[in-house]
Amino acid sequence: MTELVVQSPAARVDDVDRRIIALLQPDGRMPFSQIAAELGVSEGTIRQRYRKLVDSGVLQVVAVADPFKIGFESMAMIGISVGIDGERGIDGVARELARFPEVSYVVMSTGSFDLLVEVITQNHQEFATFLTEKLHRVEGVSRTETFMLLRVYKMNLGGWRMVQAREEVLRD
């Protein structure tokens, strides 16, 4: 389980770091020797920079699976409003929600909800138990709206903007 990380100032990431990230996004198991060859630097440089990126929380290499294809039948996005009249703020509520094993991520958002939370459970009964026994008992949660996710069309956690950087790496 990943610990809640409240967004902090951007880490110092230079062009070489960005290029390493871009190369790892489509294949997190790409050998350091291959990355080094593509970037024209030593394998030791790649190893050292990779460790720095991981240790600083900039980079996380994980296996991404479609929950529906591995036996999880219930997946939902929940919009959460946090009451502003209590002593507990958005960060406190987010930290508590992040500790639940059913929660895959928690983000602060703009719009109708303060937080968006993705929840994945084995079945609808487990999801109902999560709602009634966990989520609705969190101090500071004033309102929720649940959006059940029925089908995953794309789940590519690493391929967002760095794909453009990868194309630049391949052109150089």
ABEGO torsion letter per residue (X at the ends): XBBBBBBBBBBBBBAAAAAAAAAAAABAABBAAAAAAAAGBBAAAAAAAAAAAAAAGABBBBBBBBAAAAGBABBBBBBBBBBAABABBAAAAAAAAAABAABABBBBBBEABABBBBBBBABAAAAAAAAAAAAAABBGBABBBBBBBABBABBBAAABAAAAAAAAAAAX
